[in-house]
Amino acid sequence: MNETRSPRGLYAITPDESVTARLLSRVDAVLAAGATWLQYRNKLADKAMRRQQVAALQPLCARHGVALIINDDWRLAASMGADGAHLGEDDGELAEARAALGADAILGASCYDRLELAQRAVAAGASYVAFGAFFESATKPLARRATPDLLRKAASLNVPRVAIGGITAENGRQLVDAGADLLAVISGVFDAPDPAAAVRGYLACFQSATAP
């Protein structure tokens, strides 16, 4: 898979897709275009469908050399042997997830607009921290808003910094310049007329970037 200790690029997050074959087709195009990581997120799926879709995505991600990270559910990640999990503030204890997933797993934490949450997350075993929303987000219209300066301040944590929330190819560069290692995107990629072209647009944000 792509290097997980110092990742850089697009962190693609799956849409709520009920048809597994269609999900695979949509994801395949995005991974082939150069996404760095993939997060499986499906808020509409039941437990059985989530397991089915994770099992289907695993060989696809392996073929593209892309880490598969499970949103919200570290137990599912552990039971399926996924590359890692991402937890929000109500999704369980990071230390418990780290113990279950093992030292080599990717473990992310949503830290919203608060540096102190990121500090506590890293102390508990998070291998990356995510901030946002930075811009208005159709996925989470009421999300707390973060500022680019938060990315700069989080450099001292010495873990990858993920930016999320309303990010486009046009506004993403300012977040990369502020220190974002990964731009996390759902609709900006999967709802685009040409998802592969959208991926390339996001990756262009990292070209000759001046991240602190």
Secondary structure, DSSP 8 states (H G I E B T S, - for coil): ---SSS--EEEEE----S-HHHHHHHHHHHHHTT-SEEEE--TT--HHHHHHHHHHHHHHHHHHT-EEEEES-HHHHHHHT-SEEEE-TTS--HHHHHHHH-TTSEEEEEEET-HHHHHHHHHHT-SEEEE---S--SS-TT-----HHHHHHGGGG-S-EEEESS--TTTHHHHHHHT-SEEEESHHHHTSSSHHHHHHHHHHTTTT----
